Amino acid sequence: MTGRLAAAYVRGIQDNGVAATPKHYIANDYETDRFTASTEVSERTLREVYLLPFEKAVTEARAWAVMSAYNAVNGVTATENDLLQTPLNSEWGFDGVVVSDWTAVRSTNAARAAQDLEMPGPRGAWGDALLAAVESGAVDGADIDRKVLRILTLAARVGALEGTEAVEPTTADSGAGFAREAAAEGMVLVRNTGGVLPLDPGAVTRIAVIGHNADRARTQGGGSATVVPEKVVSPLDGIIAAFPDADIEYALGAVVQEGIAELPLDALTNPATGGPGVRVRFLSDGRGLFAEDRRATRLVWFGGDAPVDRSDTLEITTRYTSPRTETLRLGIAAPGVSRIWADGKLVLDADVPLADEQLGAAFLHPPTTSTAVPVAAGQAVDIRVEYEIAKELGLAGALAYTLGTEADDSDPDGLIERAAAAAARADVAVVVVGTNSNVESEGFDRTSLALPGRQDALVSAVARANPRTVVAVNSGSPVELPWRDDVAAVLLTWFGGQEYGNALADVLTGSREPGGRLPTTWPTRQRDVPVLDVTPVNGTVRYDEGVHVGYRAWLRSGTAPAYPFGYGLGYTTWAVDRATATAELGPEGGVEVRAEVTNTGGRAGKHVVQVYASRAHTAVDRPARWLVGHEVVRLAPGTTETVNITVPARAFAHWDEDAWGYEPGEFTLHVGSSADDLPASVPVRLR
């Protein structure tokens, strides 16, 4: 499934002239000590589980680049590992650029491997040292020629080489519409008692919208996943727009944010341009060296034109107009000395120490501080920030800095009480719960699957106040939902992108189907998770579970999850039966599975038909079941369609020492709606 998603994503990016870069190659599934730890994993597990998504991205979508990881694999660092050549180049035919993760190249030894580009360069491990290695014969000049040719090929593909033209993107005019559609298509409805959803905008007169994430949603991952959208539609914004005749009451309920959240773009005016955003200047002894205009207050520089190494001060100026009367906790996230002036008055002067001295901590876990600044609705406040650039705490030529606000959590009981009171006054309560950047982001592993803060207590209180409580979960991966049986509906909405609020409103009102099915297994309790510990021991992380990971591990353990892999509801009901398939297949070809799918409900809808394979008698250590195919069907109410799903022969293969092996005999194909709901089955024989 991951490979199929990755291949489609790569095609979509590269069809618009941008090189896609699948990462991190390979077995980099943990963040703790990721710069130094070694993943100990069998060849079979690598081939069948971890390499497979990269294989599909390369062989099916022809990715133009791949990023190598920080970690080692079986004792050899990823940027020097033979896996860069085999299977990536030799078996899959990869002809693109292997780019390193930032600072992942440790020595000129990587130049002898199929590592093509060191980043951030050129002040890293290569540079003059690589030139010396070539001159001494330690690195073959032919290896350098090969790397240069691949980099030039990439330049040609993106239109950056003389005589070539860049592809003009085709989605520029429909980008927001596509983002809205994609967000709705990915949302997964896992509970809907009494048909509370969809909501009829004409019948709902009062809605309580509750939750920190309803106003300040997480729309994307952190760290290197960060992009700056033109605008973000919050769940609160989307619900207000979708229910124009309803009385909407918002309550914070529980603080989720930890640290500093950037200032919203629509509240900022750049004093230099008059447009939205901030003016940034790099100074040395008071003299301006460089200036640029940014559309965000979470700022990162990795080289480029900004003279980080030659500057002693970063200056940020903007005009902030508050949408409401409140006391802002205005602050910064960065180590070292920062000062903030509001309307010419110095309101913060702080020297913030960096507690974690691990490489990259200043970027991924910056320390924070804030101060109280009263503002009135519609009032414009001129803000100026000066930061004494702390070069010794970051990476050479790089800088990260955030100007923003810190949440006020001084009365947590009062926040919940006010939210419950709002819910009691409403026809329906929509609670948006979720994670924050200190729970899910680059650079660290999660320590808990619980929602941060007092969100569980908040949902329980709201559910007691209003039985028509709908919960939207704004997280990028599984969390515990101890109240899930006490609310009317639960919708897993992930990080919904810039159109998140509009997409959520589309699903709540039924103008769009909640189109997703679970790509992960959601546990009832954290202790039930069968593969949980990813902490290196003596510098290694052992993948001893082998191919039994994810839903396969759950099937092996026999523990029932809250929601299984592949699960998801819609606004209608379905029946899947009468499965048939080709009786025999060989290693050279696949098998066609057919199943009758009926929309047994009262409205049109979407279903995802899934096929899993199993083998009762086998000499190979196999999962109890494994996903081998899936297909989307959309039907009008009361109609039936025969769905065809092609299962490739490779789905029945196992890695046997140095080649793909095929065990003759009978397999069973199970057809249904999730890993745990497979009402139809059909035997097939591999000759």
C-alpha positions as CSV (number, residue, x, y, z in Angstrom):
1,M,0.0,0.0,0.0
2,T,2.8,2.4,0.9
3,G,4.5,1.7,-2.4
4,R,1.3,2.2,-4.4
5,L,0.7,5.6,-2.7
6,A,4.4,6.6,-3.1
7,A,4.4,5.7,-6.8
8,A,1.3,7.7,-7.5
9,Y,2.7,10.7,-5.5
10,V,6.0,10.6,-7.4
11,R,4.1,10.5,-10.8
12,G,2.0,13.5,-9.8
13,I,5.0,15.6,-8.7
14,Q,7.2,14.7,-11.7
15,D,4.4,15.2,-14.3
16,N,4.5,18.8,-13.1
17,G,8.3,19.1,-13.7
18,V,9.5,18.8,-10.1
19,A,11.8,16.0,-9.0
20,A,10.3,13.7,-6.4
21,T,12.8,12.5,-3.7
22,P,11.6,9.4,-1.8
23,K,13.3,9.2,1.6
24,H,15.0,8.0,3.8
25,Y,16.8,5.1,2.1
26,I,16.7,2.8,4.1
27,A,15.3,1.4,7.4
28,N,15.2,4.8,9.0
29,D,12.0,4.2,11.0
30,Y,13.0,5.8,14.3
31,E,14.4,9.2,15.3
32,T,16.2,8.5,18.5
33,D,20.0,8.5,17.8
34,R,19.1,8.4,14.1
35,F,22.5,10.1,13.2
36,T,24.5,7.2,14.7
37,A,22.4,4.1,15.2
38,S,22.5,1.0,13.1
39,T,19.4,-0.9,12.0
40,E,19.9,-4.6,12.3
41,V,17.5,-6.3,9.8
42,S,17.4,-9.5,7.8
43,E,17.7,-9.4,4.0
44,R,14.3,-10.9,3.7
45,T,12.7,-8.2,5.9
46,L,14.5,-5.5,4.0
47,R,13.3,-6.8,0.6
48,E,9.7,-7.6,1.5
49,V,8.9,-4.7,3.8
50,Y,11.2,-1.7,3.8
51,L,12.7,-1.7,0.2
52,L,9.4,-2.5,-1.5
53,P,7.9,1.0,-1.3
54,F,11.1,2.5,-2.8
55,E,11.1,-0.2,-5.4
56,K,7.6,0.8,-6.6
57,A,8.5,4.5,-6.5
58,V,11.5,3.7,-8.8
59,T,10.3,1.0,-11.1
60,E,6.7,2.1,-11.5
61,A,7.1,5.9,-11.3
62,R,10.8,6.4,-12.2
63,A,11.7,8.8,-9.3
64,W,14.3,11.3,-10.3
65,A,16.0,11.3,-6.9
66,V,16.3,9.3,-3.7
67,M,17.5,10.6,-0.3
68,S,19.9,8.4,1.7
69,A,19.5,8.2,5.4
70,Y,21.5,9.1,8.5
71,N,21.5,5.6,10.1
72,A,23.6,2.6,9.3
73,V,22.1,-0.6,8.0
74,N,23.7,-3.8,9.4
75,G,26.7,-1.8,10.6
76,V,27.3,0.2,7.4
77,T,26.2,3.9,7.2
78,A,23.5,4.4,4.6
79,T,25.5,6.9,2.5
80,E,28.3,4.3,2.1
81,N,26.1,1.2,1.9
82,D,26.1,-1.3,-1.0
83,L,22.3,-1.0,-0.9
84,L,22.7,2.3,-2.9
85,Q,23.9,0.2,-5.8
86,T,22.1,-3.1,-5.3
87,P,19.1,-3.2,-5.6
88,L,18.6,0.5,-6.3
89,N,20.7,0.9,-9.4
90,S,21.5,-2.6,-10.6
91,E,18.1,-4.3,-10.2
92,W,15.6,-1.4,-10.3
93,G,17.3,0.6,-13.0
94,F,17.4,3.9,-11.0
95,D,19.1,6.6,-13.1
96,G,18.5,9.6,-10.8
97,V,20.5,11.3,-8.1
98,V,21.1,9.9,-4.6
99,V,21.1,13.0,-2.4
100,S,22.2,12.7,1.2
101,D,20.2,13.8,4.2
102,W,21.7,17.0,5.6
103,T,25.2,16.1,7.0
104,A,24.6,12.4,6.4
105,V,27.8,12.0,4.4
106,R,30.5,11.3,6.9
107,S,33.6,10.8,4.8
108,T,35.0,10.4,1.2
109,N,34.2,6.7,1.5
110,A,30.6,7.7,0.4
111,A,32.0,8.8,-3.0
112,R,33.1,5.2,-3.7
113,A,29.5,4.2,-3.2
114,A,26.5,5.2,-5.3
115,Q,26.0,8.4,-3.3
116,D,25.8,11.2,-5.8
117,L,25.3,14.5,-3.9
118,E,26.3,15.6,-0.5
119,M,24.1,18.1,1.3
120,P,24.2,20.8,2.4
121,G,27.7,21.1,0.9
122,P,30.2,22.2,0.0
123,R,31.6,22.6,3.5
124,G,30.9,19.1,4.6
125,A,32.8,15.8,4.4
126,W,33.6,16.1,0.7
127,G,34.7,19.5,-0.6
128,D,38.5,19.7,-0.7
129,A,38.8,16.3,1.0
130,L,37.1,14.7,-2.0
131,L,39.4,16.5,-4.5
132,A,42.4,15.2,-2.5
133,A,40.9,11.6,-2.5
134,V,40.5,11.7,-6.3
135,E,44.1,13.1,-6.8
136,S,45.5,10.4,-4.5
137,G,43.6,7.6,-6.3
138,A,41.5,6.7,-3.2
139,V,38.4,7.6,-5.2
140,D,38.2,6.7,-8.9
141,G,37.6,9.7,-11.2
142,A,35.1,7.5,-13.1
143,D,32.9,7.6,-9.9
144,I,32.9,11.4,-10.0
145,D,32.0,11.4,-13.7
146,R,29.1,9.1,-13.0
147,K,27.8,11.4,-10.3
148,V,28.2,14.6,-12.4
149,L,26.4,12.9,-15.3
150,R,23.4,12.1,-13.0
151,I,23.3,15.6,-11.6
152,L,23.3,17.0,-15.1
153,T,20.5,14.6,-16.1
154,L,18.5,15.8,-13.2
155,A,19.1,19.4,-14.2
156,A,17.9,18.6,-17.7
157,R,14.7,16.9,-16.4
158,V,13.7,20.0,-14.4
159,G,14.7,22.4,-17.2
160,A,17.7,23.9,-15.4
161,L,20.3,22.8,-18.0
162,E,21.0,25.0,-21.0
163,G,18.9,23.9,-23.9
164,T,16.2,22.3,-21.8
165,E,12.9,23.6,-20.7
166,A,11.0,23.2,-17.5
167,V,7.6,21.5,-17.5
168,E,4.9,24.0,-16.8
169,P,2.8,22.8,-13.8
170,T,-0.8,21.9,-14.8
171,T,-2.4,22.2,-11.4
172,A,-1.7,25.9,-10.5
173,D,-5.4,27.0,-11.1
174,S,-7.0,24.1,-9.2
175,G,-4.5,23.7,-6.4
176,A,-6.8,24.7,-3.6
177,G,-9.6,22.7,-5.0
178,F,-7.4,19.6,-5.3
179,A,-6.2,20.1,-1.7
180,R,-9.8,20.2,-0.5
181,E,-10.8,17.1,-2.4
182,A,-7.7,15.1,-1.3
183,A,-8.3,16.0,2.3
184,A,-11.9,14.8,2.2
185,E,-11.0,11.6,0.3
186,G,-8.5,10.7,3.0
187,M,-10.7,11.2,6.0
188,V,-11.8,8.0,7.8
189,L,-15.1,7.7,9.6
190,V,-14.8,5.0,12.3
191,R,-18.0,5.7,14.3
192,N,-21.4,7.1,13.4
193,T,-24.2,6.1,15.8
194,G,-27.8,6.9,15.1
195,G,-26.7,8.4,11.8
196,V,-25.7,11.7,13.4
197,L,-23.6,12.4,10.3
198,P,-24.0,13.9,7.9
199,L,-25.4,17.1,9.4
200,D,-28.2,19.0,7.6
201,P,-27.1,22.7,7.4
202,G,-30.8,23.7,7.2
203,A,-31.8,21.7,10.3
204,V,-28.9,22.7,12.7
205,T,-29.4,26.0,14.4
206,R,-26.7,26.0,17.0
207,I,-23.3,24.4,16.9
208,A,-20.6,24.3,19.6
209,V,-17.1,24.1,18.0
210,I,-14.6,23.0,20.6
211,G,-10.9,22.4,20.8
212,H,-7.6,24.1,20.4
213,N,-7.0,22.4,17.1
214,A,-10.4,23.7,15.8
215,D,-8.8,27.2,15.7
216,R,-5.1,26.3,15.3
217,A,-5.2,23.0,13.4
218,R,-2.2,20.9,12.5
219,T,-2.3,20.9,8.7
220,Q,1.1,19.3,8.0
221,G,4.0,17.6,9.6
222,G,6.9,19.4,11.2
223,G,10.6,19.7,10.5
224,S,11.5,19.0,6.8
225,A,7.8,18.4,6.1
226,T,7.0,22.1,6.5
227,V,5.8,24.2,3.5
228,V,4.2,27.6,3.6
229,P,0.7,27.7,2.1
230,E,-1.0,30.7,0.7
231,K,-3.6,30.4,3.4
232,V,-5.0,27.9,5.9
233,V,-8.7,27.2,6.5
234,S,-9.2,26.1,10.1
235,P,-12.0,23.7,11.1
236,L,-13.7,26.7,12.8
237,D,-13.5,28.7,9.6
238,G,-14.9,25.8,7.5
239,I,-17.8,25.1,9.8
240,I,-18.8,28.8,10.0
241,A,-18.8,29.0,6.2
242,A,-20.7,25.7,5.8
243,F,-23.5,26.7,8.3
244,P,-24.2,30.3,7.4
245,D,-27.6,30.3,9.2
246,A,-26.4,28.6,12.4
247,D,-25.3,30.2,15.7
248,I,-21.6,29.0,16.0
249,E,-20.1,29.2,19.5
250,Y,-16.4,28.5,19.9
251,A,-14.7,27.2,23.1
252,L,-11.0,26.4,23.5
253,G,-11.7,23.5,25.9
254,A,-8.1,22.3,26.5
255,V,-4.7,23.7,25.5
256,V,-2.8,21.4,23.0
257,Q,0.0,23.6,21.8
258,E,3.3,23.4,23.5
259,G,5.9,26.0,22.9
260,I,5.6,28.7,20.3
261,A,3.0,28.7,17.5
262,E,3.7,31.0,14.5
263,L,1.6,34.1,14.0
264,P,-1.2,33.6,11.5
265,L,-0.4,35.1,8.1
266,D,-3.7,36.9,7.7
267,A,-2.9,38.9,10.8
268,L,0.5,40.2,9.6
269,T,1.4,43.1,7.4
270,N,4.9,43.5,6.0
271,P,6.0,47.1,6.8
272,A,8.2,47.1,3.7
273,T,5.7,45.8,1.1
274,G,2.3,46.4,2.6
275,G,1.4,42.8,1.8
276,P,1.0,39.9,4.2
277,G,4.1,38.6,6.1
278,V,7.3,40.0,7.7
279,R,10.5,41.7,6.6
280,V,13.6,39.9,7.7
281,R,17.1,41.5,7.7
282,F,20.6,40.1,8.5
283,L,22.9,42.6,10.1
284,S,26.6,42.9,11.0
285,D,27.6,45.7,13.4
286,G,24.3,47.4,12.6
287,R,24.9,47.3,8.9
288,G,22.3,45.5,6.7
289,L,23.8,42.6,4.7
290,F,20.7,41.0,3.3
291,A,16.9,41.4,3.4
292,E,14.0,39.4,2.3
293,D,10.2,39.2,2.7
294,R,8.7,36.1,4.3
295,R,5.1,34.9,4.5
296,A,5.6,33.1,7.8
297,T,7.1,33.7,11.2
298,R,8.6,30.2,11.5
299,L,11.8,30.8,9.7
300,V,14.5,28.4,8.5
301,W,17.6,29.0,6.4
302,F,19.8,26.2,5.0
303,G,22.6,28.1,3.2
304,G,21.3,30.0,0.1
305,D,21.7,33.7,-0.1
306,A,21.2,34.5,3.5
307,P,24.6,35.4,5.1
308,V,24.1,33.5,8.3
309,D,27.8,33.0,9.0
310,R,28.7,36.6,8.3
311,S,25.9,38.2,10.4
312,D,25.6,38.8,14.1
313,T,21.9,39.9,14.3
314,L,18.6,38.7,12.8
315,E,15.9,41.4,12.6
316,I,12.2,40.7,12.1
317,T,9.6,43.4,11.6
318,T,5.9,43.2,11.1
319,R,2.5,44.7,12.0
320,Y,0.2,42.4,13.9
321,T,-3.6,43.0,13.9
322,S,-5.4,41.0,16.4
323,P,-8.8,39.4,15.5
324,R,-9.9,39.5,19.1
325,T,-9.3,41.3,22.4
326,E,-7.0,39.2,24.5
327,T,-3.6,39.0,26.2
328,L,-1.1,37.5,23.8
329,R,1.7,35.4,25.1
330,L,4.1,36.8,22.5
331,G,7.4,34.9,22.3
332,I,10.2,33.2,20.4
333,A,11.7,29.7,19.9
334,A,15.5,29.8,19.5
335,P,18.5,29.5,21.8
336,G,20.4,32.6,22.8
337,V,19.6,36.3,23.2
338,S,16.3,37.7,21.8
339,R,14.6,41.0,22.2
340,I,11.0,42.0,21.2
341,W,9.6,45.6,20.9
342,A,5.8,46.2,20.7
343,D,5.0,49.7,19.4
344,G,8.5,50.8,20.3
345,K,8.4,49.4,23.9
346,L,10.8,46.6,24.9
347,V,8.6,43.8,26.1
348,L,11.0,40.9,26.1
349,D,14.8,40.7,26.7
350,A,15.8,37.1,27.3
351,D,18.9,34.8,27.0
352,V,17.4,31.3,26.4
353,P,19.7,28.3,27.1
354,L,19.7,25.2,25.0
355,A,19.1,22.2,27.2
356,D,19.6,19.5,24.5
357,E,23.0,19.7,22.9
358,Q,22.3,16.8,20.4
359,L,23.0,17.7,16.8
360,G,20.1,19.6,15.3
361,A,18.4,20.3,18.6
362,A,18.4,24.1,17.9
363,F,16.3,23.3,14.8
364,L,14.0,20.5,16.0
365,H,13.6,21.2,19.7
366,P,14.4,24.9,20.2
367,P,13.9,26.4,23.7
368,T,11.1,29.0,24.1
369,T,10.2,32.1,26.1
370,S,7.2,34.5,26.0
371,T,5.8,37.6,27.6
372,A,2.3,39.0,28.0
373,V,1.2,41.7,25.5
374,P,-2.5,43.0,25.8
375,V,-4.1,43.6,22.4
376,A,-7.6,44.7,21.3
377,A,-9.6,43.4,18.4
378,G,-8.6,45.3,15.2
379,Q,-5.7,47.0,16.9
380,A,-2.4,47.1,14.9
381,V,0.8,46.5,16.9
382,D,4.2,47.2,15.3
383,I,6.5,44.3,16.3
384,R,10.3,44.3,16.0
385,V,12.6,41.4,17.0
386,E,16.3,41.3,17.3
387,Y,18.1,38.0,17.7
388,E,21.8,37.6,18.4
389,I,22.7,34.8,16.0
390,A,24.1,31.9,18.1
391,K,26.3,30.2,15.5
392,E,27.9,27.8,17.9
393,L,24.4,26.2,18.6
394,G,23.4,25.4,15.0
395,L,24.7,23.9,11.8
396,A,27.1,25.9,9.6
397,G,25.3,28.3,7.4
398,A,21.9,27.4,8.9
399,L,19.5,29.1,11.2
400,A,16.0,28.4,12.6
401,Y,13.9,31.0,14.4
402,T,10.2,31.3,15.3
403,L,8.2,34.4,16.4
404,G,4.8,33.6,17.7
405,T,2.5,33.0,20.6
406,E,2.3,30.6,23.6
407,A,-1.0,29.3,24.8
408,D,-2.5,30.3,28.2
409,D,-3.2,27.2,30.3
410,S,-3.6,28.9,33.6
411,D,-7.2,27.7,34.2
412,P,-7.6,24.2,32.7
413,D,-10.7,23.2,34.7
414,G,-12.4,26.4,33.7
415,L,-11.6,25.8,30.0
416,I,-13.3,22.4,30.2
417,E,-16.3,23.7,32.1
418,R,-16.9,26.5,29.6
419,A,-16.7,24.1,26.7
420,A,-19.2,21.7,28.3
421,A,-21.6,24.6,28.9
422,A,-21.3,25.6,25.2
423,A,-22.0,22.0,24.2
424,A,-25.1,21.8,26.4
425,R,-26.5,24.9,24.6
426,A,-26.0,23.4,21.1
427,D,-27.8,21.1,18.8
428,V,-24.5,19.4,18.1
429,A,-21.0,19.7,19.4
430,V,-18.0,19.3,17.1
431,V,-14.8,18.7,19.0
432,V,-11.5,18.8,17.2
433,V,-8.7,17.0,19.2
434,G,-5.2,16.3,18.0
435,T,-1.5,16.4,18.5
436,N,1.0,19.1,18.5
437,S,4.5,19.6,17.1
438,N,6.1,18.2,20.3
439,V,4.2,15.0,19.8
440,E,4.5,14.4,16.1
441,S,7.4,15.9,14.2
442,E,10.8,15.2,12.8
443,G,13.7,14.6,15.2
444,F,12.2,12.6,18.0
445,D,10.2,9.5,18.7
446,R,6.8,9.6,20.4
447,T,6.8,8.5,24.1
448,S,3.0,8.1,24.3
449,L,-0.1,7.5,22.2
450,A,-2.2,9.6,24.5
451,L,-3.6,12.9,23.2
452,P,-1.6,15.7,24.8
453,G,-3.0,17.9,27.5
454,R,-6.5,17.4,29.0
455,Q,-8.2,16.6,25.7
456,D,-9.5,13.2,26.9
457,A,-11.2,14.9,29.9
458,L,-12.5,17.6,27.5
459,V,-14.2,15.1,25.2
460,S,-15.7,13.1,28.1
461,A,-17.2,16.3,29.6
462,V,-18.6,17.5,26.3
463,A,-20.1,14.0,25.6
464,R,-21.9,14.1,29.0
465,A,-23.3,17.6,28.2
466,N,-24.5,16.7,24.6
467,P,-25.1,13.2,23.3
468,R,-24.8,14.5,19.7
469,T,-21.0,15.0,20.0
470,V,-18.9,14.5,16.9
471,V,-15.1,14.3,17.4
472,A,-12.6,15.0,14.6
473,V,-9.1,13.7,15.3
474,N,-6.4,16.0,13.9
475,S,-3.4,13.7,14.2
476,G,-1.0,12.2,11.7
477,S,-0.9,8.8,13.2
478,P,-2.7,6.6,15.8
479,V,-3.7,8.0,19.2
480,E,-5.6,6.4,22.1
481,L,-9.4,7.3,22.1
482,P,-10.6,6.2,25.5
483,W,-14.0,8.0,25.0
484,R,-14.7,6.6,21.5
485,D,-17.7,4.6,22.6
486,D,-19.2,7.6,24.5
487,V,-19.6,10.0,21.5
488,A,-21.9,9.9,18.6
489,A,-19.3,10.0,15.8
490,V,-15.5,9.8,15.4
491,L,-13.8,11.1,12.2
492,L,-10.1,10.6,11.7
493,T,-9.0,13.6,9.7
494,W,-5.1,13.5,9.8
495,F,-3.1,16.6,8.9
496,G,-5.6,18.0,6.4
497,G,-3.6,20.6,4.5
498,Q,-4.4,24.2,3.8
499,E,-8.1,23.4,2.9
500,Y,-8.6,21.2,6.0
501,G,-11.5,23.2,7.4
502,N,-13.4,23.3,4.2
503,A,-12.8,19.6,3.6
504,L,-14.0,18.8,7.2
505,A,-17.1,20.8,6.6
506,D,-17.8,19.0,3.3
507,V,-17.7,15.7,5.1
508,L,-19.7,16.8,8.1
509,T,-22.5,18.1,5.8
510,G,-22.3,15.1,3.5
511,S,-21.5,17.1,0.4
512,R,-18.5,14.7,0.2
513,E,-18.1,11.1,1.4
514,P,-15.5,10.4,4.1
515,G,-13.4,8.6,1.5
516,G,-10.5,7.0,3.4
517,R,-9.8,3.6,4.9
518,L,-7.3,3.1,7.7
519,P,-3.6,2.8,6.5
520,T,-2.6,2.0,10.1
521,T,-4.0,-0.1,13.0
522,W,-5.4,2.0,15.9
523,P,-5.0,0.4,19.4
524,T,-7.4,0.5,22.3
525,R,-4.5,0.9,24.7
526,Q,-0.8,1.6,24.0
527,R,0.2,-1.5,25.8
528,D,-1.6,-3.6,23.2
529,V,0.7,-2.5,20.4
530,P,2.7,-5.5,19.4
531,V,5.8,-3.7,18.0
532,L,6.4,-0.6,20.1
533,D,10.0,-0.1,21.2
534,V,12.2,1.7,18.7
535,T,14.9,2.9,21.2
536,P,18.5,2.0,20.2
537,V,20.3,-0.3,22.6
538,N,24.1,-0.1,22.5
539,G,23.8,1.8,19.2
540,T,21.5,-0.7,17.4
541,V,17.8,-1.1,16.7
542,R,16.9,-4.7,16.0
543,Y,14.0,-5.4,13.6
544,D,13.5,-8.8,15.2
545,E,9.8,-8.9,14.3
546,G,10.9,-9.5,10.7
547,V,8.0,-9.3,8.3
548,H,5.5,-9.3,11.1
549,V,5.0,-5.5,11.4
550,G,2.0,-3.3,11.4
551,Y,-1.3,-5.1,10.9
552,R,0.6,-8.3,10.4
553,A,2.0,-8.0,13.9
554,W,-1.6,-7.4,15.2
555,L,-2.8,-10.5,13.5
556,R,0.0,-12.6,14.9
557,S,-0.6,-11.3,18.4
558,G,-4.3,-12.0,18.4
559,T,-5.1,-8.8,20.3
560,A,-8.1,-7.0,19.0
561,P,-7.4,-3.3,18.1
562,A,-9.9,-0.4,18.4
563,Y,-9.9,-0.1,14.6
564,P,-8.2,-2.5,12.3
565,F,-6.1,-1.8,9.2
566,G,-8.3,-1.1,6.2
567,Y,-11.3,-0.1,8.3
568,G,-13.6,2.8,7.5
569,L,-17.3,3.6,7.3
570,G,-19.2,5.8,4.8
571,Y,-22.7,7.3,4.7
572,T,-24.2,4.1,3.2
573,T,-23.7,0.3,3.8
574,W,-22.1,-2.4,1.7
575,A,-22.0,-6.1,1.0
576,V,-19.1,-7.9,-0.6
577,D,-19.6,-11.6,-1.7
578,R,-19.3,-14.2,-4.5
579,A,-15.5,-14.0,-5.0
580,T,-13.9,-15.8,-7.9
581,A,-10.4,-16.0,-9.2
582,T,-8.1,-17.6,-11.8
583,A,-7.6,-21.1,-10.5
584,E,-3.8,-21.3,-11.2
585,L,-1.0,-18.8,-11.6
586,G,2.7,-18.9,-12.2
587,P,5.6,-16.7,-11.2
588,E,5.4,-15.0,-14.6
589,G,1.8,-13.7,-14.3
590,G,-0.8,-12.6,-11.7
591,V,-4.3,-13.6,-10.9
592,E,-7.6,-11.7,-11.5
593,V,-10.0,-11.6,-8.5
594,R,-13.6,-10.8,-9.0
595,A,-16.2,-10.0,-6.3
596,E,-19.7,-8.7,-6.3
597,V,-20.1,-5.4,-4.4
598,T,-23.6,-4.0,-3.5
599,N,-24.5,-0.7,-2.1
600,T,-27.1,-1.8,0.4
601,G,-27.8,1.7,1.8
602,G,-30.0,4.6,0.8
603,R,-27.5,7.0,-0.8
604,A,-24.6,6.9,-3.2
605,G,-21.2,6.2,-1.7
606,K,-17.7,4.9,-2.0
607,H,-16.1,1.7,-0.8
608,V,-12.6,0.2,-0.9
609,V,-12.6,-3.5,-1.7
610,Q,-9.5,-5.2,-0.2
611,V,-7.9,-8.5,-1.0
612,Y,-5.6,-10.4,1.4
613,A,-3.7,-13.6,0.9
614,S,-3.0,-16.4,3.3
615,R,-1.4,-19.8,3.3
616,A,-2.5,-22.6,5.6
617,H,0.4,-25.0,5.0
618,T,3.8,-23.5,4.3
619,A,7.5,-24.0,4.9
620,V,8.0,-20.2,5.0
621,D,7.4,-17.9,8.0
622,R,4.5,-15.9,6.6
623,P,2.0,-13.4,8.1
624,A,-1.4,-14.7,9.0
625,R,-2.7,-12.6,6.1
626,W,-1.1,-9.9,3.9
627,L,-2.6,-7.2,1.7
628,V,-2.2,-8.0,-2.0
629,G,-4.6,-5.7,-3.7
630,H,-7.4,-3.1,-3.4
631,E,-9.8,-1.2,-5.6
632,V,-12.2,1.7,-5.1
633,V,-15.9,1.3,-6.1
634,R,-18.5,4.1,-6.2
635,L,-22.2,3.0,-6.6
636,A,-25.7,4.4,-6.5
637,P,-27.9,3.0,-3.8
638,G,-29.3,-0.5,-4.4
639,T,-26.8,-1.2,-7.2
640,T,-24.3,-4.1,-7.7
641,E,-21.1,-4.1,-9.6
642,T,-18.5,-6.8,-10.2
643,V,-15.1,-5.5,-9.1
644,N,-11.9,-6.8,-10.8
645,I,-8.7,-6.7,-8.7
646,T,-5.4,-7.8,-10.2
647,V,-3.0,-9.5,-7.8
648,P,0.5,-9.7,-9.2
649,A,2.5,-12.9,-8.9
650,R,5.1,-11.0,-6.8
651,A,2.5,-10.8,-4.0
652,F,2.9,-14.5,-3.4
653,A,6.7,-14.4,-3.4
654,H,9.2,-14.5,-0.5
655,W,12.8,-13.4,-0.5
656,D,14.9,-16.6,-0.4
657,E,18.6,-15.8,0.3
658,D,19.5,-13.9,-2.9
659,A,16.4,-14.1,-5.1
660,W,12.6,-14.1,-5.1
661,G,11.2,-17.6,-4.3
662,Y,7.8,-19.0,-5.1
663,E,6.4,-21.8,-3.0
664,P,4.1,-24.0,-5.1
665,G,0.7,-25.0,-3.7
666,E,-2.5,-23.5,-2.5
667,F,-3.1,-19.9,-1.3
668,T,-6.4,-18.4,-0.2
669,L,-7.5,-14.9,-1.3
670,H,-9.8,-13.2,1.2
671,V,-12.0,-10.3,-0.1
672,G,-13.7,-7.7,2.1
673,S,-13.5,-4.4,3.8
674,S,-10.6,-4.5,6.3
675,A,-7.9,-6.9,7.6
676,D,-10.5,-8.2,10.0
677,D,-13.6,-8.2,7.8
678,L,-13.2,-10.6,4.9
679,P,-16.5,-12.4,4.2
680,A,-15.6,-13.8,0.8
681,S,-12.7,-16.1,-0.1
682,V,-11.4,-18.1,-3.0
683,P,-8.5,-20.5,-3.4
684,V,-5.7,-20.1,-6.0
685,R,-2.9,-22.5,-6.8
686,L,0.7,-21.5,-7.6
687,R,2.3,-24.0,-9.9
